[in-house]
Amino acid sequence: MGAIEREDCHVLVIGSGGAGIRAALEAAEYGETILIGKTIAGKGGCTVMAEGGYNAVLRTDDTLSGHLDDTLKGGGYLNDPALAEILVNEAPDRINDLLRFGAVFDADPTCTIAQRPFGGQRYPRTCYAGDRTGHEIVMTLLERLRSSDVVVRNEVAALELAKDGDHVSGAITSTRDGAIGAIAADAVILATGGAGQIYDISTNSTAGTGDGYALGYRAGAELIDMEMVQFHPTGAVHPYDARGRLITEAVRGEGGILKNALGERFMARYDPDRMELSTRDVVARSIATEVLEGRGTERGGVWLDVTHLPAKQIEERLPLMLEQFLRFGVDIRTGPMEVAPTAHHMMGGLRIRPDCQTTLPGLFACGEVAGGVHGANRLGGNALAETQVFGRRAGEAAGRSKEQGRRIDLDQIAAVEAGIAAYGEGSLRPSDAVARLKRAMWDGAGIYRDAASLTQTREAVLDLISTPLFAASGPEILDAWTAGNMMLVAGMILDGALMREESRGAHVRRDCAVRWEALASPYGHTFISKSHRGIELLRRFP
């Protein structure tokens, strides 16, 4: 075993998107904090790509109870009620933090933060900065980060969590050139985002490979509801290299309408009351059904049309969408956008308490890597709020952790190095493994599921897992490790989907005719850990 670089800190934050930066800023108030990310801080994650907005109750004619009801109903009542209530109650304070930090949101004529309607909500409570809301939040946090005492390590990936007995005590890391390091910490926060990249078509950045789920699982943490994968209704259909790129829900919030190839406003068939502002799971299934039944476009999509809106409204409220489609050769002021569902957000993840503590001592989680907040389907606008609400909570709780001695077991480092050495004897290139995985998951574990396709996909994934990966260079070694994480997470999604023999939220089983609302004892959380896989039966919500 060669010499490795070792660092020590009070809190280690893994993941440098919106949740990770917010957590690091809070943790730094309590002691030395190191923030690592496999990309450049704030630049490579999904928060900066989030376009739509941030949900918060800010007006006297809106209510916290209304926001909570919408969140629970939208989530198929699979949400952890305590976590959902925290999100709703603290979102207004956290957006005020952002304003205090210097964020600029759109305002209405009364100089109050402007709010637009989003799907599944009875009140327009989604705050926004044009259609670049995530970018505005991340740039604001980065400015705050630069003036803080947080030590930032860019382009450093966590390969494994280190443990001292049952307590998580840091992480074993690698840079792109293959240099192995170790960071010992009294507490570790996972803020690594989601796993949309395990699907062939996704809105996620290249960093959305599920690393945090895999890290937590291998360390022994429990994960819940991993089968709950949200497919955003509107991703770009063409050009080919832009497939899946997010077409923000703000388009529908501003009044965009969906039409099939026959020119029909088809949402009237599926949710005549809410139409295009139905929940994301309903809209995604509706689009998929139109395409499957032959009413889609030649490229397998439908039309999203804003040409009836004033050009000035499009230019001011949807500038990124206008710019993006102009690059595609489409002026959305005069012609429709072609869209189709795309893998977007993980509602499942590491099981956490209200203080973001996972089932492992010393390990905290926040943002998309944590499960329970959104239940079976996330409302648009709740994710950006989640990054700030639970990022702050995780940072504070981890920061208050007692000193633990910061010990890194050398045997764990040796095990990582042995795993890397084994890549020299493998046969399957990481890029080939990932391509096969993404196609299999898209075909067999997408919007519509059944036991046969899930089982077949699981067998394909197990076959990939059992085939040794080959890697030689530093970057390829990191790619191989990431591919292993992706395959592990795919297996968890498939196991959860097979266990949940009901249709609920984003999880639709075509071979289970009865929806969860009609069951005398609807399923509760699926849970997965190294030691056990199972499902809980929870009482029906009133």
C-alpha positions in Angstrom: 0.0 0.0 0.0 1.5 3.3 -1.1 1.5 6.5 0.9 -1.8 8.3 1.0 -2.7 11.9 1.7 -4.7 12.2 5.0 -6.7 15.2 6.3 -8.7 15.7 9.5 -11.7 17.8 10.1 -14.7 18.1 12.4 -17.3 17.7 9.6 -16.8 16.2 6.2 -19.5 17.1 3.6 -19.6 14.9 0.5 -21.4 16.6 -2.4 -21.1 20.2 -3.5 -24.5 21.2 -4.8 -27.1 23.3 -3.2 -27.7 21.0 -0.2 -24.0 20.3 0.4 -22.9 23.9 0.3 -25.7 24.9 2.6 -24.8 22.1 5.0 -21.1 23.1 4.9 -21.8 26.7 5.6 -23.8 25.7 8.7 -21.3 23.1 9.9 -18.4 25.5 9.7 -20.0 27.5 12.5 -19.1 24.6 14.8 -15.6 23.5 13.7 -13.3 22.8 10.8 -15.4 21.6 7.8 -14.2 20.1 4.5 -16.4 20.0 1.4 -15.6 17.6 -1.4 -17.3 17.0 -4.7 -16.4 15.0 -7.8 -17.0 18.1 -9.9 -16.4 21.9 -9.3 -18.4 23.1 -6.3 -21.8 24.3 -7.4 -21.1 23.7 -11.1 -21.7 20.0 -11.8 -24.7 19.0 -9.8 -28.4 19.2 -10.5 -29.3 22.2 -8.2 -27.7 24.7 -10.6 -29.7 23.1 -13.4 -33.1 23.4 -11.6 -35.1 25.9 -13.5 -38.6 26.1 -12.1 -38.7 27.5 -8.5 -38.8 27.2 -4.8 -42.0 26.5 -2.9 -42.7 28.6 0.2 -45.8 30.0 1.9 -45.2 33.7 1.9 -48.7 35.3 1.5 -51.5 35.8 4.0 -54.0 34.0 1.7 -51.8 30.9 1.5 -51.3 28.5 4.5 -48.7 26.1 5.8 -51.4 23.5 6.3 -52.4 23.9 2.6 -48.8 23.4 1.5 -48.4 20.3 3.7 -51.7 18.8 2.4 -50.6 19.3 -1.2 -47.2 17.7 -0.5 -48.7 14.7 1.3 -51.4 14.2 -1.3 -49.0 14.6 -4.2 -46.7 12.1 -2.5 -49.4 9.4 -2.3 -49.3 9.8 1.5 -46.0 7.8 1.5 -44.1 10.9 2.8 -42.7 10.8 6.3 -45.2 13.4 7.8 -42.6 14.8 10.2 -40.1 15.5 7.4 -42.8 17.0 5.1 -44.0 19.3 7.9 -40.4 20.5 8.5 -40.0 21.2 4.8 -43.2 23.3 4.7 -42.7 25.1 8.0 -39.0 26.1 7.4 -39.0 26.8 3.7 -40.1 30.5 4.2 -37.2 31.1 6.6 -34.7 29.5 4.3 -35.7 31.6 1.4 -35.3 34.7 3.6 -31.8 33.4 4.3 -31.1 33.4 0.6 -32.4 36.9 0.2 -30.2 38.0 3.1 -27.2 36.2 1.4 -27.9 38.3 -1.7 -30.2 36.1 -3.9 -32.4 38.0 -6.4 -35.8 36.5 -7.1 -38.4 37.9 -9.5 -40.8 40.4 -7.8 -44.4 41.4 -8.5 -45.6 45.1 -8.7 -45.9 45.3 -4.9 -42.1 44.4 -4.6 -43.0 41.1 -3.1 -41.4 37.9 -4.3 -43.4 36.7 -7.4 -44.9 33.3 -7.2 -46.2 31.1 -10.0 -48.5 28.1 -10.0 -46.9 24.6 -10.2 -48.5 21.2 -10.6 -50.4 19.6 -7.8 -50.7 22.8 -5.7 -53.9 24.7 -4.9 -52.0 28.0 -4.6 -49.3 29.8 -6.7 -46.5 29.4 -4.1 -43.5 28.7 -6.3 -40.9 31.5 -6.1 -38.6 31.9 -9.0 -35.8 33.8 -10.7 -37.0 33.6 -14.3 -36.4 30.0 -15.3 -32.9 30.0 -13.7 -33.9 29.6 -10.1 -31.4 26.9 -9.2 -28.6 28.8 -10.8 -29.4 31.9 -8.8 -29.5 29.9 -5.5 -26.2 28.2 -6.2 -24.4 31.3 -7.3 -25.5 33.0 -4.1 -24.4 30.1 -1.9 -21.0 30.0 -3.7 -20.4 33.7 -2.9 -21.2 32.9 0.7 -18.9 29.8 0.6 -15.9 31.9 -0.7 -16.0 34.1 2.4 -16.4 31.2 4.8 -13.9 29.0 6.6 -15.0 25.9 4.7 -12.1 24.0 3.0 -13.2 23.1 -0.5 -11.7 20.1 -2.4 -12.9 20.1 -6.0 -12.8 17.0 -8.2 -12.4 14.6 -5.3 -14.7 11.6 -5.2 -15.6 9.6 -2.1 -15.0 5.9 -2.8 -16.0 4.5 0.5 -17.2 5.7 3.9 -14.7 4.9 6.7 -16.0 3.4 9.9 -14.7 3.1 13.4 -16.8 0.3 14.8 -20.4 1.3 14.0 -19.5 5.0 13.7 -18.8 6.6 10.4 -15.5 8.3 10.8 -14.7 9.8 7.4 -14.1 8.7 3.8 -11.6 7.2 1.5 -11.2 9.4 -1.6 -9.8 9.5 -5.0 -8.9 12.2 -7.5 -9.3 11.9 -11.3 -5.7 10.9 -11.6 -6.2 7.9 -9.3 -4.5 9.4 -6.1 -6.0 7.8 -3.0 -6.6 9.9 0.1 -8.4 9.7 3.4 -10.3 12.3 5.3 -11.1 11.6 9.0 -14.1 13.4 10.5 -16.2 13.4 13.6 -19.3 13.5 11.4 -20.0 13.0 7.7 -22.8 14.5 5.6 -23.9 12.9 2.4 -25.3 15.5 -0.1 -24.5 13.7 -3.3 -27.8 14.2 -5.2 -29.7 11.6 -7.2 -29.2 8.8 -9.7 -31.0 9.8 -12.9 -28.0 8.8 -15.0 -28.7 5.1 -14.5 -31.5 5.7 -17.1 -30.8 6.2 -20.8 -32.7 9.5 -21.0 -32.4 11.8 -18.0 -32.4 15.5 -17.0 -29.6 14.8 -14.5 -26.0 16.1 -14.9 -23.3 13.5 -15.4 -22.8 13.6 -11.6 -26.2 12.1 -11.0 -24.9 8.5 -10.6 -26.2 7.5 -7.2 -22.9 7.5 -5.4 -24.3 8.5 -2.0 -26.9 5.7 -2.1 -24.1 3.2 -2.8 -21.8 4.7 -0.2 -24.5 4.6 2.5 -25.6 1.0 1.6 -22.0 -0.4 1.7 -21.5 1.2 5.0 -24.6 -0.5 6.4 -27.2 2.3 6.3 -30.9 1.7 5.6 -32.5 3.1 2.5 -36.3 3.5 1.9 -38.5 3.6 -1.2 -35.8 3.3 -3.7 -38.3 2.3 -6.4 -39.8 5.7 -6.4 -38.2 7.4 -9.4 -39.8 10.5 -10.8 -40.0 10.9 -14.5 -40.4 14.6 -15.4 -43.2 14.9 -17.9 -41.3 17.3 -20.2 -37.8 16.6 -21.5 -36.5 17.6 -24.9 -37.0 15.1 -27.7 -34.6 16.4 -30.2 -31.9 17.0 -31.3 -30.6 13.5 -30.3 -27.8 14.7 -28.1 -30.2 16.9 -26.2 -32.7 14.1 -25.4 -34.1 14.4 -21.9 -32.9 17.9 -21.3 -35.2 19.5 -18.8 -38.1 21.6 -20.1 -39.1 23.3 -16.8 -42.5 23.0 -15.3 -42.5 26.7 -15.3 -43.6 26.5 -18.9 -46.8 24.9 -17.8 -47.0 27.2 -14.8 -46.9 30.2 -17.2 -49.9 28.7 -19.1 -48.2 26.2 -21.6 -50.6 23.6 -22.9 -50.0 20.0 -24.0 -51.3 18.7 -27.3 -50.9 15.3 -29.0 -50.1 14.8 -32.7 -53.8 15.1 -33.5 -53.9 18.6 -32.0 -56.0 17.4 -29.0 -55.4 19.0 -25.5 -55.3 15.5 -24.1 -54.9 16.2 -20.4 -58.7 16.7 -20.4 -58.8 12.8 -20.6 -56.6 12.3 -17.5 -57.2 15.2 -15.1 -59.8 17.6 -16.4 -59.8 19.7 -13.3 -56.0 20.4 -13.1 -55.1 19.8 -16.8 -51.4 20.6 -17.4 -51.0 21.5 -13.7 -51.7 18.0 -12.5 -48.9 16.3 -10.5 -45.8 15.2 -12.4 -46.6 11.5 -12.1 -50.0 12.0 -13.7 -48.7 14.2 -16.5 -45.8 11.9 -17.3 -48.1 8.8 -17.5 -50.6 10.8 -19.6 -47.9 11.7 -22.2 -46.5 8.1 -22.2 -50.0 6.8 -22.7 -50.7 9.1 -25.7 -47.4 8.0 -27.3 -48.0 4.3 -26.6 -51.5 4.5 -28.1 -50.3 6.0 -31.3 -51.2 9.7 -30.7 -47.6 10.9 -30.3 -45.3 12.7 -32.7 -43.1 10.8 -35.1 -40.2 11.1 -32.7 -42.2 9.7 -29.8 -43.3 12.9 -28.0 -46.1 15.4 -27.7 -46.3 19.1 -28.2 -45.9 21.7 -25.5 -47.2 25.0 -26.7 -46.9 28.6 -25.4 -47.5 30.4 -28.7 -50.8 31.8 -27.3 -48.8 33.7 -24.6 -47.5 37.3 -25.2 -44.0 37.2 -26.5 -42.9 39.6 -23.7 -44.1 37.1 -21.1 -42.1 34.3 -22.7 -39.0 36.5 -23.0 -39.1 37.7 -19.4 -40.4 34.6 -17.6 -38.9 31.8 -19.7 -35.6 33.2 -21.0 -33.6 30.0 -20.7 -36.3 28.0 -22.5 -36.4 30.5 -25.3 -32.6 30.6 -25.6 -32.4 26.8 -25.5 -34.9 26.1 -28.2 -33.6 28.9 -30.4 -30.4 26.8 -30.4 -32.4 23.8 -31.5 -33.9 25.9 -34.4 -37.3 26.4 -32.7 -38.7 29.8 -31.7 -41.2 28.9 -28.9 -42.9 32.3 -29.4 -44.1 31.0 -32.7 -43.9 27.2 -32.6 -44.4 24.4 -30.1 -41.8 22.4 -28.2 -41.6 18.6 -28.7 -41.4 16.9 -25.3 -41.5 13.5 -23.7 -40.9 12.1 -20.1 -37.4 11.8 -18.8 -35.8 10.3 -15.7 -35.5 13.2 -13.2 -35.6 12.7 -9.4 -35.3 10.1 -6.7 -37.9 10.3 -4.0 -36.3 7.4 -2.1 -32.9 7.4 -0.4 -31.2 7.1 2.9 -33.6 6.9 5.8 -33.2 10.0 8.0 -34.6 11.5 11.2 -35.7 15.1 11.4 -32.1 16.1 12.3 -30.9 14.3 9.1 -29.2 11.6 11.1 -29.2 8.3 9.1 -29.4 4.8 10.7 -25.6 4.9 11.1 -24.0 7.0 14.0 -22.0 9.8 12.6 -23.6 9.8 9.1 -26.1 12.5 8.0 -27.8 13.0 4.7 -29.7 15.9 3.0 -31.1 16.8 -0.3 -32.0 14.2 -3.0 -29.8 11.5 -1.4 -32.2 11.4 1.6 -35.6 9.7 1.4 -38.9 10.3 3.0 -39.6 13.9 2.3 -41.5 13.5 -1.0 -43.1 10.1 -0.6 -44.2 8.5 -3.9 -44.0 11.7 -6.0 -42.4 15.1 -5.6 -44.1 18.3 -6.2 -42.2 20.6 -8.5 -40.6 23.4 -6.4 -40.2 21.3 -3.3 -36.7 20.1 -4.1 -35.0 23.5 -4.1 -36.7 24.2 -0.8 -35.5 20.8 0.5 -31.9 21.6 -0.3 -31.9 24.6 2.0 -34.2 23.3 4.8 -32.4 20.0 5.3 -29.0 21.3 4.2 -29.1 23.7 7.1 -30.5 21.0 9.5 -27.8 18.5 8.5 -25.0 21.0 8.9 -26.2 22.1 12.3 -26.7 18.5 13.6 -23.4 17.3 12.3 -21.6 20.4 13.6 -22.9 19.7 17.1 -21.5 16.2 17.0 -19.0 15.3 19.7 -15.4 14.6 18.8 -14.8 10.9 18.0 -11.1 10.6 17.7 -11.2 10.8 13.8 -9.8 7.3 13.2 -9.3 5.8 9.7 -8.8 2.1 9.6 -5.9 1.2 7.4 -7.5 -2.1 6.5 -10.4 -0.3 4.9 -8.0 1.7 2.7 -6.2 -1.5 1.8 -9.6 -3.1 0.7 -10.2 -0.1 -1.6 -6.8 -0.4 -3.1 -7.4 -4.1 -3.7 -10.6 -3.4 -5.4 -8.9 -0.9 -7.7 -6.1 -3.4 -8.4 -8.7 -6.0 -9.5 -9.8 -3.7 -12.4 -6.6 -4.7 -14.1 -7.9 -8.2 -14.5 -11.3 -7.3 -15.7 -12.8 -7.5 -19.2 -15.7 -5.0 -19.4 -15.1 -1.4 -20.0 -17.0 1.0 -17.7 -18.5 2.9 -20.6 -19.9 -0.3 -22.1 -21.3 -1.4 -18.8 -23.0 1.9 -18.2 -24.5 2.0 -21.7 -26.0 -1.5 -21.2 -27.3 -0.5 -17.7 -28.9 2.7 -18.9 -30.7 0.9 -21.8 -31.9 -2.0 -19.6 -33.3 0.4 -16.9 -35.0 2.6 -19.4 -36.7 -0.4 -21.1 -37.5 -2.4 -18.0 -37.9 -0.1 -15.0 -39.4 3.1 -16.5 -42.8 4.7 -16.1 -44.9 1.5 -16.5 -43.6 -1.6 -14.8 -44.5 -5.3 -14.3 -43.0 -8.2 -12.5 -41.8 -9.9 -15.7 -39.9 -6.8 -17.1 -38.5 -5.9 -13.6 -37.3 -9.5 -13.1 -35.7 -9.6 -16.6 -34.0 -6.2 -15.9 -32.8 -7.4 -12.6 -31.2 -10.4 -14.2 -29.5 -8.2 -16.7 -28.1 -5.9 -14.0 -26.9 -8.9 -11.9 -25.1 -10.2 -15.0 -23.4 -6.8 -15.4 -22.4 -6.8 -11.7 -20.9 -10.3 -12.0 -18.8 -9.3 -15.0 -15.4 -7.8 -13.8 -14.8 -4.3 -15.0 -11.5 -3.3 -16.7 -9.7 -0.1 -16.0 -6.2 1.1 -16.3 -5.8 4.9 -16.1 -6.8 7.0 -13.2 -9.9 8.5 -14.8 -11.0 5.1 -16.0 -10.6 3.6 -12.6 -12.9 6.3 -11.1 -15.3 5.6 -14.0 -15.3 1.9 -13.1 -16.0 2.7 -9.4 -18.8 4.9 -10.4 -20.2 2.2 -12.8 -20.2 -0.1 -9.8 -22.2 2.4 -7.8 -24.7 2.8 -10.6 -25.3 -1.0 -10.9 -25.7 -1.3 -7.1 -28.3 1.5 -7.1 -30.2 0.0 -10.1 -30.4 -3.3 -8.2 -32.0 -1.5 -5.2 -34.5 0.3 -7.4 -35.5 -3.0 -9.0 -35.7 -4.9 -5.7 -38.0 -2.2 -4.3 -40.2 -2.1 -7.4 -40.6 -5.9 -7.2 -41.5 -5.7 -3.5 -44.1 -3.0 -4.0 -47.1 -4.8 -5.6 -49.3 -1.7 -5.9 -49.4 1.4 -8.1 -48.6 4.5 -6.1 -47.3 7.9 -7.3 -44.4 7.5 -9.7 -44.4 3.7 -9.3 -47.0 2.0 -11.6 -47.4 -1.7 -11.8 -49.4 -2.8 -14.8 -49.7 -6.3 -13.4 -51.3 -5.0 -10.1 -54.7 -3.7 -11.1 -55.7 -2.3 -7.7 -54.2 1.1 -6.8 -53.0 1.6 -3.2 -56.1 3.7 -2.3 -58.3 0.7 -2.7 -56.3 -1.6 -0.5 -57.4 -2.4 3.0 -53.8 -2.3 4.1 -51.7 -0.3 1.6 -48.0 -0.8 1.5 -45.8 1.5 3.5 -42.1 2.0 3.0 -39.9 -0.5 1.3 -36.5 -0.7 3.0 -33.2 -2.0 1.9 -29.9 -2.5 3.7 -27.0 -4.9 3.5 -28.6 -7.1 6.1 -32.2 -7.0 5.1 -34.8 -6.2 2.4 -38.5 -5.8 3.2 -41.6 -3.7 3.3 -43.6 -2.2 6.1 -47.4 -2.1 6.2 -48.5 1.3 7.5 -51.9 2.4 8.6 -54.1 4.2 6.0 -54.1 7.9 6.2 -57.5 9.4 7.0 
